[in-house]
Amino acid sequence: MLPAEEDIYCKIKPWVEFKTLLYDIYDHRIKHAWEINGAVNTSYLTLEEHLVLFFIEEYKDNNRQFVEEKLLEFLATLKYYTDYWKRARTFAIMYGFLKGEESFFG
């Protein structure tokens, strides 16, 4: 786990790379949908939990701190792009990182 007193600097990915990563997350969820939703044990895996599992699987050859840093980098990049790109904003709303506007649901 990252120490609380340590300064963390996250690099913002270029939009083209970040958009591809969003698609990879969607594809991973679809690929494993039968395990998530259709197993005998029908416990549902939330999107937030899936995001963590995606990063663990994506960087499985690295240590825990590296995976945590990549996840933080992803979240920082997501936060940055939610003001500029509808695709990032929609992802953030779906995953519960942003609260949607009333008109979005109406």
Backbone torsions as a table, in degrees:
resi	resn	phi	psi	omega
1	MET	NA	145.6	-179.0
2	LEU	-75.8	132.5	178.0
3	PRO	-64.2	141.6	-176.6
4	ALA	-65.9	-32.2	-175.8
5	GLU	-83.9	-7.0	-178.5
6	GLU	-79.6	134.0	175.2
7	ASP	-75.7	134.6	179.9
8	ILE	-120.2	128.0	177.6
9	TYR	-115.0	119.2	-177.8
10	CYS	-102.2	132.9	177.5
11	LYS	-85.3	129.9	177.1
12	ILE	-82.4	124.0	179.4
13	LYS	-73.9	150.3	172.2
14	PRO	-62.4	149.6	-174.8
15	TRP	-56.0	-41.8	-177.7
16	VAL	-59.2	-44.0	177.8
17	GLU	-68.0	-41.7	-177.0
18	PHE	-67.2	-41.0	178.7
19	LYS	-60.7	-40.4	177.4
20	THR	-63.3	-39.4	177.5
21	LEU	-64.0	-40.1	176.3
22	LEU	-59.4	-44.7	177.9
23	TYR	-63.1	-38.2	177.9
24	ASP	-62.6	-38.6	178.5
25	ILE	-65.8	-44.9	176.8
26	TYR	-60.1	-46.5	-179.2
27	ASP	-62.2	-39.3	178.5
28	HIS	-62.9	-42.2	179.8
29	ARG	-63.4	-44.0	179.8
30	ILE	-66.4	-43.6	-179.5
31	LYS	-58.9	-37.0	-177.1
32	HIS	-103.3	17.3	-177.0
33	ALA	-59.3	-38.3	-179.0
34	TRP	-65.3	-33.1	177.3
35	GLU	-74.0	-35.7	-176.4
36	ILE	-77.7	-44.8	-172.1
37	ASN	-109.8	-26.3	-170.2
38	GLY	-107.4	9.5	-179.3
39	ALA	-73.2	166.3	177.9
40	VAL	-59.3	-43.1	173.4
41	ASN	-82.9	108.3	-170.6
42	THR	-90.0	29.0	176.2
43	SER	-67.0	134.3	-174.9
44	TYR	-88.5	136.2	176.9
45	LEU	-95.8	119.6	-178.7
46	THR	-68.6	161.8	179.9
47	LEU	-64.0	-35.9	178.9
48	GLU	-64.7	-42.8	177.8
49	GLU	-64.8	-39.8	178.3
50	HIS	-61.4	-39.6	179.2
51	LEU	-58.9	-43.5	178.3
52	VAL	-63.0	-45.6	179.3
53	LEU	-63.4	-37.2	177.4
54	PHE	-58.8	-47.0	-178.5
55	PHE	-69.1	-34.1	175.9
56	ILE	-63.6	-44.9	179.8
57	GLU	-69.3	-39.9	-177.9
58	GLU	-62.4	-37.9	-176.3
59	TYR	-117.9	37.8	-174.5
60	LYS	-63.4	-19.6	-179.9
61	ASP	-86.4	1.4	-178.6
62	ASN	-111.7	170.3	-179.4
63	ASN	-79.9	171.8	-175.6
64	ARG	-60.3	-42.4	-178.4
65	GLN	-61.9	-38.7	178.3
66	PHE	-63.0	-44.9	178.6
67	VAL	-61.9	-43.7	178.9
68	GLU	-61.9	-40.4	179.3
69	GLU	-65.7	-39.8	177.7
70	LYS	-65.1	-38.5	177.6
71	LEU	-66.0	-42.7	176.9
72	LEU	-64.4	-39.6	176.8
73	GLU	-61.4	-41.8	177.6
74	PHE	-61.9	-46.3	-178.7
75	LEU	-65.2	-38.8	177.4
76	ALA	-64.8	-41.9	178.5
77	THR	-66.0	-41.4	177.4
78	LEU	-59.8	-46.2	179.1
79	LYS	-59.7	-42.0	-179.3
80	TYR	-62.6	-46.4	-173.4
81	TYR	-81.8	-12.2	179.9
82	THR	-63.5	-24.3	177.6
83	ASP	-81.8	-17.1	-173.2
84	TYR	-112.7	-31.1	-173.7
85	TRP	-124.7	126.6	179.6
86	LYS	-60.8	-37.0	-179.7
87	ARG	-60.6	-42.6	178.5
88	ALA	-68.6	-40.1	178.8
89	ARG	-63.0	-43.9	179.4
90	THR	-63.0	-42.8	176.9
91	PHE	-59.6	-46.4	-178.8
92	ALA	-62.9	-37.8	177.8
93	ILE	-68.6	-45.8	-179.7
94	MET	-59.4	-41.1	-176.8
95	TYR	-85.0	1.1	174.1
96	GLY	83.5	14.9	179.4
97	PHE	-87.3	-18.7	176.3
98	LEU	-130.2	149.8	174.3
99	LYS	-92.0	129.4	-178.4
100	GLY	-72.1	153.8	176.1
101	GLU	-71.9	155.0	179.7
102	GLU	-58.3	-40.7	-178.3
103	SER	-65.5	-25.2	179.6
104	PHE	-63.9	-36.1	-177.4
105	PHE	-95.5	-13.9	-173.8
106	GLY	-88.3	NA	NA
